[in-house]
Amino acid sequence: MKTYFATVTMFFITLYGSFALAGDYVYGTISGWGHLSDPDGDCTFTIGKNRLQMNLGEASHRLDVEKGQMNSPRVCQSMEGPFALEVTVDGDLYLPDVKTMSGKSFVSGGISVLKDEKNYVRLERASFCRRGSASHYVVFEMRHGGQDVRMAKFVDYPIDNEKPVQLRVEMNDGVIRGLVRDVDGSWNEMGTATLPNANAVSVGIHALNTSGTAVNVTFHDLKQQMEYVPVEAESSVGIELKSPESIASVAKGPDPEFIKLVNRIRELQQRSNTIDSMTSDERRKLMDDTRGLLTDADDPLKVRLVLAFVSSLSRQFEQLGEYDNAIVVFDLATETLQSVEDETVKRMTASLLNYRDRLQSKFDMIGKPIELDGETLSGAEFSWQEYTGKVVLVDFWATWCGPCIAEAPNVRRCYEAYRNRGFDVLGISLDTDHAKLESYLARNRVPWANLFQKDAGWKHPMAVKYGIHAIPTAILVGADGKVVSVNARGTKLQEQLERLLGPAEIDENWQSVIDSLDQRVQDDPENATLWEELANTQARAEQWNRSGHSYRKVYALRNNHAEKFLPLAAVLLLADEQDAYETLCKEFESGLDDSASARTLYLYARALGLDFNSTETTALGPAKRCVEMDPQKWHLHTLAAAHLQAGRWDDAVSWAKRSIEKGDWHAHVCNWLVLAIAYHEKGDKAQAKVWMDKSVAWFGDNERRLNLARNDGLPMVPHDWLSAKILYREANARLGSENE
């Protein structure tokens, strides 16, 4: 069994980077830590007690989670009678198979999205037993302010006792969507929920059993559930409660020193968000402060939390392709912690060392030749010599790997742009199912060769030979046959190809991709994912009217889902369809919370005077509430844009600069444009020109890229880029010739 962790839009557990992992993996949240150990990648497991310990038969297979103030995975309630929650991750952590057995009263298990004890969302498989008869179903529900809001009734998705199902949760801008399907069937939407500030919550698996309580018992908040006294269970049941006293109330706050440590980690995390633009001195200071964290962590729980941050920081360097710095960060941790006498810390440190060795092996590949062999999907013998003299992307991937599929459009665009200039792609699939792989390649018309070995999976000879433990792994090989990069994904692939083969012909490339997608949607007109990819590509090519048509198709196929409001609204504005834009806005008047309305409407300077929520006609009220809930960079930018809309130029400048301090280069350009407009309106033409020049340079540089960046891990035009395009148009209109 292999697992991977992905960025926030589709998730089971959301952590550091987009990889599939075999072996040990250390993770943490601001309120807890965890350690997953799966040495041979074959785990299936059941949830254990509150300090989660998987019942896997071997001591080397375990998942421990120690609670801070709140964390998940979690287990709550008593145990009486048979109960088993099995979360089988068959290569794809997005799609856990969940199975429940009948208890005496009510049992459930599934995916949790937790903001706090009174605000959370659950998508779960459950069984309800009454008068000796058990019903099994999937339910999607939200607790908001302590009140139950059910998005799907029990009867909406009934199932039988033995039938496995797959659960998936998607989240975008606080909008949470629950989906369920039979294994290998089609997805059924269970509903949507809006949980403001949901990007800062814990996500994980949970189990709940209310056996021994009154039927139809109601818990008003998570605190009540967590405080309910558990009962000692027999070892034969799925949940073990060897230490029932370990279940702590979520209302119990951590000690002050723990809070200080958490705040220090948060501050370092914010600084690390701009790691790609840091000077060498700033990076050195970041590493020194990280060393200080390790030195000051004076108990095992604090050490574990710091180790989680160290792991995250190292992976950030890895994503940048700076393997030497990633290795240095790991060395900082292991040097400091070798003397810590705690079994869990020792396991986590050993896991870090294991990952460090894998990084070192990757780093050592750069500049050396690579030799590949094997069989293609058709069974033909593969010849690496046929690629001599070409620049080749060697892509280790699988159809079950979400990040791999998300990266596929970028690889396709690069292939189309450079295939006639000496570039090729070679896929090495870690799938085990020949039919599924063949179907995917045919359905998506993948034009390059793929190596495959039946039933091999992670044990494909090339994966073993080159120590591949995470996918996607994208190795770029130069025309001389030597490795150029072991992290050739996203814009890094584009940058490397531009360096090796020169600039791509962007316009021709976009049109060729659009033509190909046009043909694919004609072949499969009900495929919302294909329509969305077409809409995104048309938007990137600035074909606004055509993009609007395609987004409307997506909108209809996704049952007018709220998360599709933003790109459709943006392209309508960019296509000068103001009436259509206002009509669309009014359709969503009651469904947009403060965060969503601010993120969609108020970033657009032309969306003035619309009567949203029937109470406010300006952005200031909702934007202020967003910042009060969570002062993150986009909410700060939203407030800056709201002040711009209200003509409060000084406030617009102040909040835009505060947003810039939070990091994130995509947010930067939107803030630069707010500053350019605000300074222009203040009469400070010199400052207006400074910020406009920065914006022009940003667009000039990034418009050369085939794919700017994907938002939330999906193959789509980033929402902030669409926002920037609208603000860019507004800034050009206001500043006019002053910037020439």
Phi and psi in degrees as a GROMACS rama.xvg file:
@    title "Ramachandran Plot"
@    xaxis  label "Phi"
@    yaxis  label "Psi"
@TYPE xy
-114.536  150.467  LYS-2
-130.486  157.226  THR-3
-142.64  158.724  TYR-4
-114.977  138.76  PHE-5
-130.005  165.192  ALA-6
-73.6911  164.499  THR-7
-61.1602  -5.77077  VAL-8
-82.8592  -47.3109  THR-9
-113.593  125.716  MET-10
-151.932  157.241  PHE-11
-114.954  -52.652  PHE-12
-129.746  130.717  ILE-13
-105.54  118.387  THR-14
-144.077  -137.262  LEU-15
-94.8306  94.5413  TYR-16
95.2855  172.396  GLY-17
-113.141  90.0866  SER-18
-140.157  155.453  PHE-19
-100.256  139.05  ALA-20
-126.885  140.474  LEU-21
-117.81  148.662  ALA-22
91.436  -158.53  GLY-23
-76.4378  147.888  ASP-24
-147.325  129.777  TYR-25
-105.636  135.008  VAL-26
-144.325  170.406  TYR-27
-165.004  164.662  GLY-28
-122.412  179.625  THR-29
-68.9822  -10.4183  ILE-30
-125.404  14.4574  SER-31
-178.095  179.612  GLY-32
-140.223  167.429  TRP-33
-155.192  160.513  GLY-34
-143.749  120.256  HIS-35
-108.847  123.221  LEU-36
-122.379  119.565  SER-37
-142.042  76.1832  ASP-38
-56.3195  -40.6374  PRO-39
-108.647  8.07161  ASP-40
66.2125  37.1821  GLY-41
-128.245  20.3804  ASP-42
-72.4907  138.043  CYS-43
-125.109  150.35  THR-44
-153.105  161.535  PHE-45
-116.318  155.584  THR-46
-76.4085  137.092  ILE-47
-95.8663  -147.726  GLY-48
-75.6826  -170.839  LYS-49
-58.404  -43.623  ASN-50
-82.7651  95.4593  ARG-51
-67.2454  122.184  LEU-52
-131.249  115.059  GLN-53
-72.0948  137.546  MET-54
-87.894  90.5511  ASN-55
-118.186  1.59147  LEU-56
87.3605  -27.0225  GLY-57
-123.731  141.226  GLU-58
-64.0273  -23.839  ALA-59
-79.2332  -8.72601  SER-60
-109.933  105.92  HIS-61
-157.398  152.133  ARG-62
-129.577  116.44  LEU-63
-110.902  136.635  ASP-64
-133.159  121.039  VAL-65
-103.034  130.803  GLU-66
-79.3916  139.411  LYS-67
-101.553  -125.091  GLY-68
-73.2789  -40.1934  GLN-69
-159.293  143.258  MET-70
-160.369  163.14  ASN-71
-141.875  151.371  SER-72
-61.7094  158.304  PRO-73
-146.772  159.117  ARG-74
-134.056  133.671  VAL-75
-139.81  160.464  CYS-76
86.563  169.614  GLN-77
-80.1069  169.354  SER-78
-129.01  118.564  MET-79
-150.648  121.221  GLU-80
87.5517  177.961  GLY-81
-68.5073  134.866  PRO-82
-155.871  130.431  PHE-83
-144.474  130.882  ALA-84
-118.715  114.427  LEU-85
-109.415  125.59  GLU-86
-114.785  95.8992  VAL-87
-95.0926  117.073  THR-88
-101.485  95.0951  VAL-89
-85.9464  67.4441  ASP-90
82.1504  -6.17515  GLY-91
-143.752  103.513  ASP-92
-69.1985  -16.6668  LEU-93
-67.3907  -25.925  TYR-94
-121.787  70.0425  LEU-95
-72.6041  134.228  PRO-96
-83.387  124.661  ASP-97
-117.853  130.618  VAL-98
-128.965  132.472  LYS-99
-117.112  151.268  THR-100
-116.064  156.377  MET-101
-67.6216  130.798  SER-102
-105.087  -172.461  GLY-103
-74.9467  -23.5301  LYS-104
-134.375  -81.0875  SER-105
-142.321  130.052  PHE-106
-135.007  152.187  VAL-107
-157.65  162.8  SER-108
-164.125  145.568  GLY-109
174.309  -136.091  GLY-110
-115.259  133.198  ILE-111
-111.748  142.713  SER-112
-125.505  107.926  VAL-113
-113.436  125.496  LEU-114
-97.0358  -52.928  LYS-115
-157.075  -174.558  ASP-116
-66.548  -19.2933  GLU-117
-109.676  -0.187078  LYS-118
-136.723  104.15  ASN-119
-160.195  163.024  TYR-120
-124.842  141.21  VAL-121
-131.847  132.164  ARG-122
-114.151  116.784  LEU-123
-147.01  153.552  GLU-124
-92.1821  137.394  ARG-125
-142.821  159.924  ALA-126
-132.37  143.24  SER-127
-127.234  122.518  PHE-128
-112.326  125.458  CYS-129
-147.188  130.645  ARG-130
53.838  38.1776  ARG-131
80.8979  -0.981969  GLY-132
-114.088  131.614  SER-133
-108.095  137.55  ALA-134
-112.028  142.361  SER-135
-123.776  139.802  HIS-136
-164.135  170.717  TYR-137
-114.191  135.727  VAL-138
-132.679  144.602  VAL-139
-124.195  117.976  PHE-140
-142.362  157.738  GLU-141
-129.744  140.797  MET-142
-106.169  118.048  ARG-143
-123.529  114.937  HIS-144
61.2781  29.1161  GLY-145
86.7495  -8.47346  GLY-146
-97.7814  139.816  GLN-147
-80.3991  128.136  ASP-148
-124.73  110.696  VAL-149
-98.9493  122.516  ARG-150
-87.3541  -17.7455  MET-151
-144.563  135.902  ALA-152
-81.4573  162.058  LYS-153
-56.5337  -36.0146  PHE-154
-79.6745  -5.7316  VAL-155
-68.9466  -28.7179  ASP-156
-146.578  72.5063  TYR-157
-73.1377  149.383  PRO-158
-141.764  163.743  ILE-159
-94.8448  173.328  ASP-160
-59.9258  -43.4234  ASN-161
-94.4455  -4.14114  GLU-162
-76.4293  117.17  LYS-163
-77.445  144.492  PRO-164
-130.886  162.848  VAL-165
-115.113  137.5  GLN-166
-114.212  143.668  LEU-167
-142.205  140.213  ARG-168
-121.07  132.95  VAL-169
-117.124  142.355  GLU-170
-136.603  136.01  MET-171
-150.354  117.205  ASN-172
54.4385  41.1402  ASP-173
83.5864  -7.15364  GLY-174
-91.3174  120.049  VAL-175
-109.27  132.248  ILE-176
-122.186  129.458  ARG-177
-105.879  134.629  GLY-178
-133.631  150.017  LEU-179
-142.08  150.202  VAL-180
-155.13  156.366  ARG-181
-66.8583  152.462  ASP-182
-56.0901  126.326  VAL-183
68.1557  9.61517  ASP-184
-93.3273  -167.285  GLY-185
-91.5479  154.33  SER-186
-76.9247  139.458  TRP-187
-116.404  127.11  ASN-188
-80.6825  127.16  GLU-189
-91.5852  -9.03945  MET-190
132.868  178.953  GLY-191
-130.123  155.551  THR-192
-140.134  148.423  ALA-193
-111.452  117.735  THR-194
-121.994  94.6752  LEU-195
-52.921  142.337  PRO-196
67.2343  23.3653  ASN-197
-71.0929  -12.5578  ALA-198
-74.91  -3.30554  ASN-199
-111.101  15.253  ALA-200
-96.279  172.676  VAL-201
-87.8755  147.447  SER-202
-131.881  139.47  VAL-203
179.091  -169.544  GLY-204
-91.3639  152.308  ILE-205
-144.534  160.476  HIS-206
-137.419  142.134  ALA-207
-137.867  132.897  LEU-208
-138.676  121.431  ASN-209
-106.747  21.0311  THR-210
-57.2135  142.111  SER-211
91.1582  -4.54915  GLY-212
-110.718  173.047  THR-213
-64.6537  144.814  ALA-214
-62.1106  143.941  VAL-215
65.3553  26.2302  ASN-216
-60.1186  142.171  VAL-217
-116.747  126.678  THR-218
-105.442  125.988  PHE-219
-79.6674  -20.4478  HIS-220
-158.067  171.457  ASP-221
-64.1058  -30.7018  LEU-222
-58.819  -44.8822  LYS-223
-61.8846  -41.6887  GLN-224
-63.2408  -44.3344  GLN-225
-70.3061  -27.6625  MET-226
-86.2511  -10.3501  GLU-227
-63.2396  131.482  TYR-228
-69.2931  121.689  VAL-229
-78.4845  164.468  PRO-230
-118.488  140.653  VAL-231
-56.7767  134.481  GLU-232
-112.353  157.273  ALA-233
-72.4726  150.709  GLU-234
-69.1377  -15.0918  SER-235
-79.2702  -14.5668  SER-236
-86.0336  167.503  VAL-237
-68.2672  -31.6305  GLY-238
-104.655  125.485  ILE-239
-98.8081  135.374  GLU-240
-125.444  62.3176  LEU-241
-67.891  -29.9108  LYS-242
-128.354  73.9258  SER-243
-60.123  -26.177  PRO-244
-69.2275  -11.1811  GLU-245
-75.2766  -11.747  SER-246
-74.263  112.17  ILE-247
-102.628  149.516  ALA-248
-69.8764  137.504  SER-249
-71.0023  -12.8619  VAL-250
-79.2067  -14.4197  ALA-251
-79.7654  116.501  LYS-252
-81.4004  153.594  GLY-253
-72.6638  168.028  PRO-254
-72.3563  159.113  ASP-255
-57.3372  -37.4884  PRO-256
-66.3765  -33.9715  GLU-257
-65.1375  -42.3028  PHE-258
-60.5766  -42.8158  ILE-259
-59.7119  -43.0661  LYS-260
-63.5118  -44.6125  LEU-261
-59.1919  -42.735  VAL-262
-64.9041  -37.5856  ASN-263
-65.028  -40.912  ARG-264
-64.9835  -42.0583  ILE-265
-58.0396  -44.3403  ARG-266
-62.9182  -41.4712  GLU-267
-68.4078  -35.832  LEU-268
-63.3067  -40.7864  GLN-269
-63.5996  -42.4154  GLN-270
-64.3979  -39.3852  ARG-271
-68.3984  -16.1424  SER-272
-62.2446  -24.3052  ASN-273
-107.149  25.1312  THR-274
-61.7581  -30.0987  ILE-275
-69.503  -20.7226  ASP-276
-109.636  7.31706  SER-277
-72.7593  149.2  MET-278
-76.9328  168.22  THR-279
-62.3796  -36.3698  SER-280
-66.4803  -39.4082  ASP-281
-66.5457  -37.5617  GLU-282
-68.1448  -40.0004  ARG-283
-61.9139  -40.5172  ARG-284
-65.5826  -39.2021  LYS-285
-61.2341  -42.9395  LEU-286
-67.9456  -39.1339  MET-287
-62.3668  -42.1758  ASP-288
-67.5437  -33.2418  ASP-289
-65.8368  -40.8665  THR-290
-60.8442  -38.5566  ARG-291
-63.25  -37.7081  GLY-292
-59.2339  -46.1967  LEU-293
-63.2353  -40.1696  LEU-294
-66.0292  -37.6494  THR-295
-84.3054  -14.0404  ASP-296
-71.0073  108.626  ALA-297
-106.097  10.7133  ASP-298
-148.929  159.415  ASP-299
-55.8825  -40.3157  PRO-300
-62.2555  -43.3756  LEU-301
-65.104  -39.5866  LYS-302
-61.2688  -42.4535  VAL-303
-62.4296  -40.4539  ARG-304
-64.3914  -42.3269  LEU-305
-65.6909  -39.4394  VAL-306
-59.8561  -37.0514  LEU-307
-61.7763  -42.2025  ALA-308
-65.776  -41.6036  PHE-309
-58.3197  -43.3256  VAL-310
-60.9153  -42.9405  SER-311
-63.5648  -44.9812  SER-312
-62.3898  -42.8716  LEU-313
-62.0269  -39.3691  SER-314
-69.0017  -28.5187  ARG-315
-64.047  -43.9744  GLN-316
-63.4259  -38.8329  PHE-317
-61.3747  -42.46  GLU-318
-61.013  -31.3951  GLN-319
-80.0927  -4.66104  LEU-320
79.5196  11.8051  GLY-321
-95.9412  74.814  GLU-322
-68.2286  -30.2463  TYR-323
-63.3229  -43.8871  ASP-324
-67.9563  -37.489  ASN-325
-60.4725  -40.9727  ALA-326
-67.6889  -39.2604  ILE-327
-59.5187  -42.0959  VAL-328
-62.4592  -43.5547  VAL-329
-61.0325  -41.4945  PHE-330
-63.6092  -35.5281  ASP-331
-56.0176  -45.2831  LEU-332
-68.3458  -47.6492  ALA-333
-68.9921  -34.636  THR-334
-64.0964  -38.7207  GLU-335
-77.3624  -30.9609  THR-336
-105.621  2.28662  LEU-337
-60.3376  -27.0737  GLN-338
-92.0118  -1.77688  SER-339
-72.9786  123.058  VAL-340
-93.1356  77.3721  GLU-341
-148.243  126.547  ASP-342
-61.8265  -40.3253  GLU-343
-67.5623  -42.3759  THR-344
-61.0114  -39.7144  VAL-345
-63.1434  -40.6018  LYS-346
-64.6929  -43.0345  ARG-347
-65.0703  -41.4056  MET-348
-63.7026  -41.696  THR-349
-62.079  -38.1038  ALA-350
-64.2428  -42.4893  SER-351
-60.8418  -42.9413  LEU-352
-63.1213  -39.1211  LEU-353
-61.75  -44.9504  ASN-354
-68.0304  -37.1872  TYR-355
-59.4932  -42.2432  ARG-356
-62.9397  -37.9786  ASP-357
-66.3348  -39.4616  ARG-358
-61.2716  -42.7277  LEU-359
-61.5014  -40.7353  GLN-360
-65.1103  -36.7574  SER-361
-63.9756  -47.8732  LYS-362
-58.1985  -37.9775  PHE-363
-70.5601  -18.2196  ASP-364
-71.8405  -28.7585  MET-365
-62.6145  129.915  ILE-366
87.6776  -0.697034  GLY-367
-112.675  152.739  LYS-368
-70.3209  156.084  PRO-369
-124.977  139.838  ILE-370
-122.282  130.29  GLU-371
-126.02  144.606  LEU-372
-151.425  173.869  ASP-373
139.128  -160.511  GLY-374
-120.397  146.887  GLU-375
-78.7589  176.746  THR-376
-60.0322  -31.7979  LEU-377
-78.3973  -7.01891  SER-378
94.6771  -0.333715  GLY-379
-74.3042  148.217  ALA-380
-69.4347  133.123  GLU-381
-90.0397  140.339  PHE-382
-119.453  109.869  SER-383
-67.9602  -26.414  TRP-384
-62.6343  -25.5815  GLN-385
-66.8053  -14.7074  GLU-386
-97.6845  3.85708  TYR-387
-56.6399  132.962  THR-388
86.951  -3.38007  GLY-389
-101.668  154.805  LYS-390
-86.047  123.905  VAL-391
-126.569  132.363  VAL-392
-94.0392  115.377  LEU-393
-95.4397  109.24  VAL-394
-110.025  106.04  ASP-395
-81.8727  122.789  PHE-396
-155.967  -179.452  TRP-397
-159.935  154.365  ALA-398
-68.4799  -23.6156  THR-399
-85.0444  -4.21704  TRP-400
-91.9525  106.711  CYS-401
-55.3151  -49.2904  GLY-402
-60.4124  -32.3074  PRO-403
-64.4434  -45.6267  CYS-404
-65.9758  -36.6056  ILE-405
-65.5645  -32.2094  ALA-406
-80.3492  -18.4304  GLU-407
-55.5687  -44.0664  ALA-408
-60.1085  -36.5283  PRO-409
-65.55  -43.3067  ASN-410
-62.8688  -41.2041  VAL-411
-61.6245  -44.5484  ARG-412
-63.7361  -41.5755  ARG-413
-64.4446  -39.8221  CYS-414
-62.1032  -46.3595  TYR-415
-64.1816  -35.6027  GLU-416
-74.8665  -31.4848  ALA-417
-120.79  1.39115  TYR-418
-64.1488  -28.8347  ARG-419
-88.3715  7.20864  ASN-420
-123.072  21.4451  ARG-421
96.2385  23.288  GLY-422
-115.934  140.3  PHE-423
-143.438  165.589  ASP-424
-124.742  139.173  VAL-425
-126.079  116.122  LEU-426
-88.4006  142.636  GLY-427
-123.219  102.563  ILE-428
-83.261  133.18  SER-429
-100.342  20.0397  LEU-430
-68.4437  160.119  ASP-431
-111.769  -18.1176  THR-432
-100.445  108.155  ASP-433
-60.2383  -43.375  HIS-434
-64.3791  -43.5207  ALA-435
-63.3078  -43.2974  LYS-436
-64.1174  -45.8599  LEU-437
-60.4988  -41.1678  GLU-438
-63.8477  -43.9915  SER-439
-62.7625  -46.0804  TYR-440
-63.9293  -39.0086  LEU-441
-70.5177  -44.554  ALA-442
-62.6034  -36.0137  ARG-443
-99.843  3.77181  ASN-444
51.5381  50.0665  ARG-445
-70.4799  122.11  VAL-446
-89.1166  -10.2212  PRO-447
-102.304  164.246  TRP-448
-71.9246  152.28  ALA-449
-134.047  130.087  ASN-450
-84.1277  144.091  LEU-451
-153.858  140.862  PHE-452
-131.295  120.138  GLN-453
-55.7773  132.494  LYS-454
65.6942  4.96363  ASP-455
-79.173  -44.8717  ALA-456
57.3748  -127.068  GLY-457
-65.3272  -14.2932  TRP-458
-94.8188  15.9744  LYS-459
-54.0264  133.83  HIS-460
-52.2766  -36.1097  PRO-461
-73.4765  -32.9294  MET-462
-67.5512  -39.7618  ALA-463
-67.646  -44.4171  VAL-464
-59.6027  -39.5106  LYS-465
-106.037  16.1912  TYR-466
61.3798  43.4674  GLY-467
-81.5152  113.923  ILE-468
-117.76  -2.5842  HIS-469
-148.317  141.937  ALA-470
-131.279  152.247  ILE-471
-72.1433  138.091  PRO-472
-115.174  117.461  THR-473
-116.406  107.975  ALA-474
-103.63  121.372  ILE-475
-98.3943  125.136  LEU-476
-110.003  130.604  VAL-477
-75.8336  173.065  GLY-478
-63.1676  -20.1256  ALA-479
-85.6478  3.00497  ASP-480
84.3827  5.06236  GLY-481
-103.479  148.536  LYS-482
-69.094  128.558  VAL-483
-97.2121  -40.8067  VAL-484
-150.941  146.524  SER-485
-111.728  14.4603  VAL-486
-141.963  50.0179  ASN-487
-89.1118  75.2971  ALA-488
-127.385  156.672  ARG-489
57.1144  -137.466  GLY-490
-67.0725  -23.8198  THR-491
-64.6976  -37.9422  LYS-492
-63.8948  -44.4719  LEU-493
-61.8669  -43.6217  GLN-494
-63.4071  -42.4379  GLU-495
-65.7958  -41.7906  GLN-496
-65.5261  -38.7241  LEU-497
-64.2048  -37.7525  GLU-498
-68.7762  -39.4739  ARG-499
-83.9186  -34.4492  LEU-500
-123.334  -1.2645  LEU-501
92.0624  171.487  GLY-502
-62.6898  146.287  PRO-503
-83.99  156.271  ALA-504
-86.0391  93.8931  GLU-505
-60.7242  -50.6644  ILE-506
-60.3773  -46.4965  ASP-507
-62.8882  -39.0437  GLU-508
-63.9159  -46.8222  ASN-509
-59.6618  -42.6457  TRP-510
-66.0412  -36.8337  GLN-511
-66.3748  -37.88  SER-512
-67.6798  -42.1082  VAL-513
-61.7997  -43.2721  ILE-514
-61.0265  -41.9672  ASP-515
-64.0617  -42.9555  SER-516
-67.6131  -37.0981  LEU-517
-55.2089  -45.0663  ASP-518
-65.8924  -38.7062  GLN-519
-68.5316  -37.8092  ARG-520
-73.1666  -27.1109  VAL-521
-67.0323  -35.8465  GLN-522
-73.5308  -27.5661  ASP-523
-138.8  70.7585  ASP-524
-69.017  -13.3871  PRO-525
-100.097  9.92713  GLU-526
-87.9831  99.7522  ASN-527
-63.6698  -33.4574  ALA-528
-64.5436  -41.8886  THR-529
-65.1103  -43.2326  LEU-530
-61.2942  -38.1474  TRP-531
-67.6737  -40.3783  GLU-532
-63.0179  -39.904  GLU-533
-63.463  -46.4564  LEU-534
-59.8049  -43.6852  ALA-535
-63.4785  -42.6512  ASN-536
-67.747  -40.2783  THR-537
-62.965  -38.6939  GLN-538
-64.5846  -42.4249  ALA-539
-63.8575  -30.2393  ARG-540
-86.2661  3.65046  ALA-541
61.8939  32.1767  GLU-542
-91.4815  75.2005  GLN-543
-64.0923  -43.6509  TRP-544
-65.3676  -43.6005  ASN-545
-66.4353  -38.518  ARG-546
-63.3908  -41.0131  SER-547
-60.2235  -42.0629  GLY-548
-60.3123  -43.6787  HIS-549
-69.4481  -39.7746  SER-550
-63.5528  -35.171  TYR-551
-62.8782  -36.7362  ARG-552
-64.7128  -43.5239  LYS-553
-59.5987  -45.4886  VAL-554
-56.7052  -43.3889  TYR-555
-71.371  -43.7974  ALA-556
-66.3972  -28.5262  LEU-557
-93.3474  19.9384  ARG-558
57.1262  44.8573  ASN-559
54.5907  43.1627  ASN-560
-66.9948  137.809  HIS-561
-60.669  -32.3195  ALA-562
-67.7182  -18.0605  GLU-563
-87.4128  -0.707833  LYS-564
-63.4123  -44.8259  PHE-565
-59.8927  -56.6119  LEU-566
-63.4026  -36.3366  PRO-567
-65.2677  -44.6199  LEU-568
-60.1237  -41.9181  ALA-569
-64.1503  -46.9866  ALA-570
-70.972  -27.4942  VAL-571
-63.8214  -41.8473  LEU-572
-63.8991  -44.6817  LEU-573
-68.4428  -22.7591  LEU-574
-89.9523  6.37859  ALA-575
62.1474  29.9065  ASP-576
-97.5998  69.3587  GLU-577
-63.8593  -40.8969  GLN-578
-63.7048  -44.2123  ASP-579
-63.9153  -35.7901  ALA-580
-63.1626  -47.5244  TYR-581
-65.0841  -37.4199  GLU-582
-62.3959  -43.7276  THR-583
-61.8173  -42.7207  LEU-584
-59.4824  -43.1525  CYS-585
-67.2334  -29.2549  LYS-586
-60.7711  -31.2482  GLU-587
-104.662  12.7805  PHE-588
-53.4204  -45.1978  GLU-589
-86.8082  -12.6722  SER-590
-98.0125  -7.17722  GLY-591
-95.3191  122.774  LEU-592
-81.1096  -179.305  ASP-593
-56.7828  -45.73  ASP-594
-64.6583  -45.9422  SER-595
-66.0197  -44.3758  ALA-596
-65.2937  -39.6068  SER-597
-65.8251  -40.814  ALA-598
-70.5056  -26.4727  ARG-599
-99.1249  -49.7135  THR-600
-85.5953  -48.5608  LEU-601
-82.47  -8.02823  TYR-602
-74.9441  -17.0263  LEU-603
-98.0104  112.77  TYR-604
-62.0766  -21.4102  ALA-605
-84.2946  -10.8909  ARG-606
-88.2608  66.1507  ALA-607
-100.615  141.106  LEU-608
78.3686  8.25461  GLY-609
-74.7439  138.641  LEU-610
-88.9527  86.3429  ASP-611
-92.3884  143.878  PHE-612
55.7705  15.3541  ASN-613
60.7513  12.5716  SER-614
-129.027  -31.6261  THR-615
-127.892  138.181  GLU-616
-108.665  -0.813597  THR-617
-120.008  170.251  THR-618
-84.7483  -13.0754  ALA-619
-60.1142  -47.0273  LEU-620
-59.8171  -57.797  GLY-621
-59.7337  -39.6545  PRO-622
-64.5326  -40.8065  ALA-623
-62.9911  -40.3248  LYS-624
-65.8612  -35.5967  ARG-625
-59.973  -46.2034  CYS-626
-65.8886  -37.7402  VAL-627
-63.8809  -38.1752  GLU-628
-69.0994  -43.2211  MET-629
-161.083  106.212  ASP-630
-78.9319  53.2948  PRO-631
-85.9555  170.402  GLN-632
-57.8275  -40.5298  LYS-633
-73.9156  -32.6934  TRP-634
-68.7438  -37.654  HIS-635
-64.3948  -41.3658  LEU-636
-64.1779  -40.2144  HIS-637
-57.3329  -43.6049  THR-638
-66.4199  -37.2275  LEU-639
-61.5721  -45.1236  ALA-640
-65.3819  -34.7337  ALA-641
-65.3784  -42.3877  ALA-642
-64.5176  -35.0771  HIS-643
-62.0956  -44.8421  LEU-644
-61.5384  -37.2297  GLN-645
-82.8104  -1.07665  ALA-646
77.1092  19.9567  GLY-647
-97.5597  83.1026  ARG-648
-65.6101  -43.0263  TRP-649
-62.6546  -43.0655  ASP-650
-65.7719  -37.4346  ASP-651
-61.2232  -43.012  ALA-652
-62.0002  -47.5516  VAL-653
-60.1979  -48.3829  SER-654
-72.7474  -32.4886  TRP-655
-63.774  -41.2437  ALA-656
-68.1199  -35.4558  LYS-657
-65.8697  -37.1487  ARG-658
-65.6386  -40.0055  SER-659
-60.3107  -37.5028  ILE-660
-62.0833  -22.4098  GLU-661
-78.1876  -12.9634  LYS-662
93.5816  -177.303  GLY-663
86.4452  106.172  ASP-664
-66.5799  -26.2696  TRP-665
-68.0113  -42.25  HIS-666
-64.6767  -31.5765  ALA-667
-55.0931  -49.5664  HIS-668
-64.6461  -36.1578  VAL-669
-64.1933  -40.4105  CYS-670
-68.9697  -38.0414  ASN-671
-59.1333  -40.2931  TRP-672
-68.479  -38.362  LEU-673
-59.8311  -43.8286  VAL-674
-64.1332  -41.7949  LEU-675
-60.4044  -45.469  ALA-676
-67.2333  -45.293  ILE-677
-63.1662  -45.9354  ALA-678
-64.6494  -36.6488  TYR-679
-59.8965  -46.3283  HIS-680
-69.0534  -26.4431  GLU-681
-76.807  -12.5046  LYS-682
91.7455  4.35145  GLY-683
-92.9021  82.4987  ASP-684
-68.3283  -29.5144  LYS-685
-64.2701  -48.7097  ALA-686
-66.8812  -36.8305  GLN-687
-59.311  -40.9564  ALA-688
-68.2478  -38.2669  LYS-689
-57.146  -49.4409  VAL-690
-74.5638  -32.073  TRP-691
-69.4169  -39.2718  MET-692
-60.4211  -41.346  ASP-693
-62.0258  -40.3931  LYS-694
-66.8949  -44.1845  SER-695
-60.2673  -42.8068  VAL-696
-63.4972  -39.3611  ALA-697
-61.8711  -47.732  TRP-698
-65.8019  -40.2703  PHE-699
-61.2418  -38.6978  GLY-700
-74.7522  -46.6764  ASP-701
-82.8425  -21.1825  ASN-702
-66.8657  -16.4641  GLU-703
-77.7525  -14.8308  ARG-704
-78.1327  145.25  ARG-705
-70.9779  -30.0166  LEU-706
-149.922  109.692  ASN-707
-63.1976  -53.3732  LEU-708
179.332  151.53  ALA-709
-96.8052  139.491  ARG-710
-85.2219  125.77  ASN-711
59.508  28.622  ASP-712
82.1762  -0.473153  GLY-713
-95.7496  153.069  LEU-714
-75.9296  75.6476  PRO-715
-144.015  159.21  MET-716
-64.6014  129.341  VAL-717
-65.0513  138.312  PRO-718
-60.111  -37.2292  HIS-719
-67.7982  -27.5867  ASP-720
-67.634  -41.5663  TRP-721
-62.7543  -41.5145  LEU-722
-60.4454  -44.139  SER-723
-62.9347  -38.2846  ALA-724
-61.2331  -39.644  LYS-725
-69.7909  -45.2012  ILE-726
-64.7868  -34.6732  LEU-727
-63.2603  -42.7588  TYR-728
-62.6752  -43.5602  ARG-729
-63.8146  -41.7629  GLU-730
-64.6422  -42.4964  ALA-731
-62.3738  -38.1691  ASN-732
-66.304  -38.7389  ALA-733
-78.4844  -43.2657  ARG-734
-80.3821  -26.8109  LEU-735
56.6826  -130.38  GLY-736
-81.1388  -2.8929  SER-737
-61.6351  -27.3752  GLU-738
-93.3757  0.613324  ASN-739
